[in-house]
Structure formats: structure tokens, C-alpha cells
Amino acid sequence: MVSPTLPNARPDLADVLRDRRRRLAHRFTGAGAVVLWSGQAPARNFAANRYPFRASSHFLYFAGLPLERAAILLEGDRLELFWDEPTPAATLWHGPAPHRVEIARALGADAAFAYGDLKGRVAALQGAAPDSVATVGLVDPHLRAMQAEILGRPVSPPADGMGVDRELALAIVATRLVHDADAIAQIRHAAAVTVQAHRAGMLITDRATHEVKVRAAIEAVIYQRGAVPAYNSIVTIAGEVLHNERYDNPLLPGDLLLVDAGAEAASGWASDVTRTWPVSGEFSPTQRAVYDVVLAAHDACIAELRAGVEYQKIHLLAAQVLAEGLVELGILRGQPEDLVDCDAHALFFPHGVGHLLGLDVHDMEDLGDLAGYAEGRRRSERFGLGFLRLNRPIPAGAIVTIEPGFYQVPAILEDRDRRDRYAGLVDWERLAEFKDVRGIRIEDDVLVTATGSEVLTADLPVAAEEVAALVRE
């Protein structure tokens, strides 16, 4: 069991959490109470050797502390904590922990009980109506079975919640979508650590023999600053593999290194940044040409971000700018608008331009598309829109990523049906001249404001010359 520490430097935490619970209570009126579980760490290969514990983000948002095997019960803005203090044996292995009453005081709980008391408390609230207590199903099916046993009814995976659980999920989305000042401050901190980590990766590249050396430098900075990686870092010369998690390739002159890495603060709030830089410290002419096209899309999207804008419009703007640039380079043929309409740009930019960011690096994506898609909207079956993670008007206070890219993915470019469909729209001989551009992505974290936006990761350069200069430095 993880021994939690009290946030001595956060005397305002209880007030922040109370305000979040009040906002949820204002939006959720579908059941008598809400129970949210923190979860517990899964075993890695035997019971005593476990993966690091990471509390459910929904629990963290309203309870603030990463308590393992804990639950909170909400009635309106009233909170009850259910958590067992560590046993003497657990203290032997993991050290002392604060008492339950101290934990309860820190998070502003109105009462605190042993975890074993939860089932009886839930039963007393439910009476003959099991649906009078709502929850969000945990991702782990074994833990969902535990939730179902305590609630006396089936509990679905979070993305498939039904009835009161779905109503609760929608209320949580509405509450978490617009970040409060505390959340923004925490994400700023995570972003600052991430900027430092990327700089460390750039500075060591000229001395690194393999990808793993750069990854180690990046993650060392993240851990040294009291954070953890928000996701498995991507540090690869194979930039066409979008979520590459191998680090064994040697770094050779002429390679581009794509690095997608972000810090998660101790509070759980995340950052998500990508840069692509030349291993040698100098872009080749073809690499620089494509890099500038991707950067133009990145900059155009950020310039258009503001409260109320449709995120799909931002995605299509990225597609338009990329298509224009690829036409100028002679890779695509035709009018950019027509190329986007028929999804020709998606041959090189198959994913969406970004996603929500918060306590989850893809914020609230455990709820499926409930957070990313406005109510009533569904994923498109179009090649160029099917991987869009975000399709809603973006409110002031939301934080999103902007991450256009260019990739030469063999599974896409060598697909016979696609080659036939786009035969007249791609100059394949011209494309062959860009074989040293396997993948380029540029990603920043952006706070949407009433009048525009603020790039939270602006301290990390994006201009090609500045990036290359850091590597040479």
C-alpha cells in the first residue's frame, strides 16, 4: 500500500476540492449519492512486485490525494472518506502514514471511516433502489467487480456507463472540461518540467549513441523535479510509428529524432509535448522543408484558437495548411481544398490535431468520446477524420494540445487501394526525394482564453534554427 503524504504546502487544497464538489453537485442531480474509488496498483508478475500506483483521475479531481484502495462518498458537496490506515506490517515495508483524520482534514472531508464500512453505508443510502448511488467504473475489470459487489448492481467500463452512471460521467465532463485556477497552475508546473526535460534531451543528443540515452536524460529531469512521465515516452528515429516505445536504434547523422514526452506532476496533472530535431544539429534541405510546413500548420492552429471555436475547424485548418505546403513542395497535386475534401492529406497526417489535457494526458478518455465529442456527435468514418479525439466547441479555460505532423507510414503509403485512389494526387517520384523524413510532429499545450490562447510550453523553441541550435549547443 502506498503511504500518502500530506500536502503541507497546500493549505488551500480543501477549499479547492470543496469548490469542485459544489460544481459537480450543481450539475449532477440524477441520484442520491456518488461513490468514486481510487483503485489500487496491479501486480507486475507476483503480488508483492507491483506497478506504481496511480489513482483514478476522477477520484483525484475531487479528493486531491493519491490514496490507494480508498473511496469517497459525495452527497451534494458533502464528502465522506473511506480508507484503512496502514497496518503495522505495511508500515514496516512502506513507512508511516498520516492518520485517517489528518487525511480527511486535508481534503476537507466531513467524515472519515474505515474502508470496510463503505458497503453498509451504501446499502443504507440505497434502500430498495440500487440506482440511487452512481459511480464511474474503474478500468480494471477485477476492480469493477468489487465496485459491483459493493453497489449491488452491475458496473460497466467507464466508457460504457449507463443510466445514472452515464449521467454522472456527463456531469464530471462538464465540471472537468473547464479548468479552475489550481488546475491551470498545476499544469503550468508540469509544462515547465517538460520544457526542461526536452531541453536536456536536445543537449545530450550529440553525445548519445542510441535513442535510450536521450530518453534517460529526459526522464532523469522529470524524476529529479518530483514528477513522473505522464505516459510512455516516445524517443525514436522511426517517427512514422506514432506511439513507438522502442529505444534501441542507434543515432546516426542524417536521422531525425522525434521526442514525445511529458511530465505528470505529483498532483497528477499532466503535460504533453513533442519536438523533432536533427541528430546532427543540422536539418537536411528536405527535412527543413517539411519541418517548416508542419510548423506553419502548428502556428496557424494556435493563432485561431479561442473560446467557442470548433476544434474540428482547427483540425481541418491544420489539414489545409499541410496540403498547401505539400503542393508547394510538389508532393501533392491539385487544389489544397479539394485534397482535404478527399482526405489526400491524411496519407501523411492520419491522426487528429490534438486532444484535451488535464489529469489525464488524453483527458477523461477513459469515458470514451463523452469528453472529446459534444453530445450527439459521433466519430466520422472518413479517412481524414476517423482518428479525431476532439470534436466540440472549446470553452475558455480548457487546455488542449496542438500537434500536426507529417509521416511516411509504409502501411498507408504502400496500401494498394489507397495508391489507386490517390494515384493522380501524389507525385510518388517527388515523394521519394524526401525519404530522410520518416516522421515530424510538433506539439504544444495551449490554454484557451476568451480572446485567444496561451501556449503553456512556449519556452521550448519550435523554429527550426532554434531547435537545431540547441542540439548543436
N, C-alpha and C positions, 0 to 999 in steps of 0.2 A: 504494500500500500504506500502511495506517495504521501509524505508528510508535508502538509501545506505550510507555508509561511505567511504571517500576517503582513499586509501592506502598510508597514509603519509610515511610509512616506505618502500614503494616500488617505489622509483623514477625511477627504470628501467622497470616498468611494460609496459609502452608504447612501449619501444624498443622490449621487448619480444613478445608483441602482433603483432607488425608490422612484425617481422620475421615470425611468424606463418602465417600471412596473405600472405606474399610473397611466402611461401612454398605451400600454398593452390593454389594461383594463378598460380604457375608453373605447378601444376598437373591438374587443372580444366580449361579446355578451351571450354567446351561444351555449354555455354550460355553467354549472355552479362553481367549478374549480378547475385548476390546471395543475398537472404534475409534470415536471421536467426532470429527467435523470441526467447525471454527469457521465455515466458509463464507467468502464474500467479497462485497464490495459490487457490486451490479448497476450497469450503465451507465444513466445517465438518458436521454441521447439520442445520445451518442457515447462512445467508450471512455474518454476522459480526463475526462469530466464525469460523475461517479458520484454515486449516492445515498450518504448517510453509511453507513458500515459498522456493522452491529450483529451481533455474534457470536451463534451459536446458543446458546439458553439452556441446553441440556444440556451443551454444551462449557463455558460459563461456570460452571456449577454445580460442575464437577469440576476445572476448570483455572484459574478465577478471573480471568484476564486476557483482554481482548478482542483476541487475536492474529488477524490476518487471514491467510487461507489457511494454516491450521495444523491439526494433528490430534494427538490424544493416544491412546496405546495403553495399555489397562489390562489387567493380568493380576493378578487379586486386587486388592490395594491398591497394587501396583507401577505406576508411571506412566512412560511414555516420551513425550517431546515430539518432534514433527516439525515444524520451522519453518525457513524460509530467512531468514537475516539480509538486510536491505535491501541492494540493490546501490548502488554509488556514484551512479548516476543517480537512484535512488529517494531517496537521502539528499539529493540536490540539491533535489528538489521538496518533500520532507516532513520534512527534518531528520534528525539522527542518532537511532538507536535503541539500546537496550541490546543487548549481545551475547547470543547464544543461551544461553550458560552462566549468565548473570545471570538471564535469564527462567526457566530451568529451576530455579535455586536458589530463586527467589521463590515458585514454585508447588509446590516440593517434589518435583520430578521426579527419578527415579532415573537417567535417562539422557536425552540430547538429541541429535538427529540432523537432518540436512538433510531437507526435506520430500520430496525425490526418493528418499530411502531407504525411504520407507514401503512402497511396493509390494513390494519384496524382503523386507522384514521380515514383512509379512502372508503372503506366499507361503510363507516358511519355517515360519510357525506353522500354516498350513492343511494343508500336505502335500496329500493327496488328498481333504480334507474341507472344501470351501468354507464350509459352515455352522458351522465351528468358530470363526469370528470374527463377532461380532454388531455391529450398528450401529443408529443411528436415522437414517432417511433425511432428507436436507435438504429443505426446502420447494421450493427452486428445482429444476425438472426437469433443467436442464443440470448442476447440481452433483450431482444424484443419479446422472446418467450417469457422472460422474467417480468417484463412490463405487463404482458397479457395476464400472467398469473395473479399479479397484484391488483390489476384493474378488473379482473373477472370478465374479460371480453377480448376478442382478437385485436391485435395491434399490427397495422400494416407497415411496410417500409415507409420511410418519411416521404418519398416521392409519390407514394400511392395512398396517402391518408384519405379516409372517407369520413363523412358525417361531421361530428364535432371536431375531430382531429384535423380535417381539412379546413374548417372554419378557423381553428386556432392557427394553422400554418399560414393562412392568408393574413390574419391579424399580425402575426410575427413578421411577415414580409413587409407589411405596411409600416411597422414600428422600426425595423432594422434598416429599411431602404434609405432613409434619410438619417445621416449620422449626426449624433449630438457632439458638442464641443469636446467632450472627453474622448470619444472615439476618434475624432479627427486628430487630436493631439497624439494619441497612441499610434495612429497610422503614420503621422509625420515622423515619429521616433523610429518606427520600423523602416520607413523610407530612407531616413538619414543613415541608418546602419547599412542598408542595402547599397546605398551610394558608395560608402566607404569600402564595402566588400568588393564591389565591381572594380573600383579603382585599384585595389590590391591585386585583383586578377589581371588587370591590364599591365600593371607594373612588373609582375613576375613573368609575363609571357615570354619575354626574350631569353629568360634563363630556364624555362620549363621544357622538358624533353617530351612530356606526354600530357594529355588532357587532364589527367588526375592531379598533376602538380598545380594546375591553375584552380581546379576545384578545391583542393586542400587550402590554398591561400585565401580563397573567397570565404569558405565556410569557417576558417580559423577566425577571421574578423567577426563573423556573425556570432560565433560562440563566445569570443572574448568580450563582446559587448552585451552579454547576458541574454542573447536571443538564441533561436534555433532556426534552421531552414524551414520556410513556410511550406515547402514541397521538395521533392527530389530535384536537386539542381540539374540543369541541362548545361553541359560544358562539352561542346563537340565540334569537330570539323565536319561532321555529317549533318549539316544544318537542314538538310531536306527531311530528316527524321524529326518530326515536330516535338515529340516527347522522348528524345534519346536519353537513356540513362546508363550508357556505357561510357567509360572514361579511359580506355586502353589504347587509343590511337596515338601514334607519335605526332608531334607538331613539327611541320616542315615548312620552309619558306614557300610562299605561294598559297598556303592554306588560309581560309577564313575561319575564325573561331567564333561560334555562336554561343553566347552565355545567357541563359535564362535562369536567374537565381534571385531569391528574395528572402528577407528576414521576417520571422514572426517574433514579435516582442514577447516578453514574459507574460504579458497580459492577454496574449492570444491574437492580437491584431496583426495583420499581415501586410507585406509589400510584395510587389511582383514586377521585376524589371528585366528587360532584355537589351543587350548590346551585341553587336557583331563587329569584330575587329580583325585586321590582318596580323597573322603571326609574326611576320617580318617587320611590322610597323609601317608598311607601305602598301596601299591598295594598288592592284594592277589596274590598267585603264578600264577593262571590262568590269571588274569588281566595283570600282569607283562609280562607273556609270549607273549600274543597277542600284548601288547603295543610295545614290542621290535621288533616284526615282522613289525608292521606299521612304526615304526621309521626307520627300515632298508630300507623299500621302500622309505620313505621320503628322507633319506640321499643318497641313490643310484640315485634317480632322480636329486637331486641338483648337485651331482657330474658330471652328464652327460650333464647338461645344458650349452650351449654355442651358439654363433651366428651361424645360419644356421641349427641347429638341428630341425628335425621334431618333433613337440610336440606330435603327436600320438605315436612316438617311445618312448617318455618319459612316456606316459600313459601305454604303453604295458610293459615297464620296471617295473613300479610300480606293474602291474598285475603279472608279472613273479616273482618278489621278494616276493610278498604276497603269491602266490601259493607255492613257495618253503618253506616259513615259515609254512604255514598251513599243508603241507605234513609232515614236521618235527614234528609238534605238533600232528599229527595223525587225524586231522580234514578232510583233503582231501587225496584221494588215487590216485596214478598214477604219471606220469611224469609231472613236472610243465609246460613244453612247451605244452604238449597235453591238460592239464587242461585249459590253457589260450586259446588255439585254439578253444576249445568247450565252452568257456565262463563260466566254472565252478567257476572260481574265483569271477565272478560277483554276485554269490549268496551272497557274503559277502562284495563286493566292486562294487556296481552297477553304481556309478557316475564316471565322468571324474576326472583326477588327478589335474585339475586346470583350470584357465582362465586368460584372460588379466585383468590387473588392471590399473586404471588411474583416470580420473574424475568420472567414474562410477565404482562401486565395481566389476561389471562384465562389463568391459569397452566396450562401444559402443554396448551393447547388444540390445539397442532399434533398431538397424539396423538389427536385426535378426542374421543370420550367416555371413553377409558380412564381419564383422571384424574377427570373430573367424575362419572362413574357407577360405582357399585360393580359388581364383577364379576357378570355375569349379568343386569344391568338394561339396559333399552333405553328409548329415548325414547318417550313417550306420544304417541298420535295425538289426544289431547284438545286442544281449542282453548286451554284454560287451563293446560296443562302441556307443550305441544309445544316451547316455547322455553326450558324449564328447563335451565340449563347445569350444574347441580349436583344430584345425587341419590345421596347416600351418607351414612352416619353421619360426623359431623365429629369428628376426633380433637383432643385438646389439642395445641396448637402449630400448628394450621392457621390461616391467615388468609383470611377471606372478606369479600366486600362485602355490605352490606345496602342495597338500593336500590329500594324500592317507588316506584310512580309512578301518575299519572293523566294520560291523554292522550285528546284528541279527534281520532282519526285518521280522516279522511274515507273512506279505502279500507275501513275496518272499519265505521264507523257508517252509511255510505251503501250498504253491500252489501245487495242485496235479500234474499238468503237469510237473512242474519243479522237483518235488520229484521223479517222474517216470523217467524223462530224466537223472537225475544225481544220481539215486539210488545207483549205484555201485561206485560212485566217492566221496561220502560223508559218513563218519562214524558218523551216527546220534547219536549213544550211546556216542561216544567220544565227540561230539559237546555238548551234554547235560552237560558234566562236566564244560563247560565254560558259564554256564547260568548267571554268575555275570558279563559278558562282554556284555552289551547291545549295546554299540557303542563307538568306539575310532576314533578320527580324529586328525591329527597333520598337521598344515598348517602354512606356512611362505610365505612372499612376497620376490620375488627374481628378481633382476636386471640382465638381460642377457648382457654379455660383449663379446668382440671379442674373448677372450681366455677362458672364463668360465662364472662365475656368482658371484654375491654378494648377500648374504642374508641380506635384509634391516632390518629384525626383529630378527637378531642373538642375541641381548641382552636378549631375553627371552629364558630361558633354554628349551631344549627338552628332554634331557636324563632323564630317569625315576627317578633316585635317586635325581637329582637336582630339578625336579618338585615336588616330594614328600617332599623334604626338605623345599621348600618354603612354602608349605601348613602347615607343622609342625611348621615352624617359627612363 
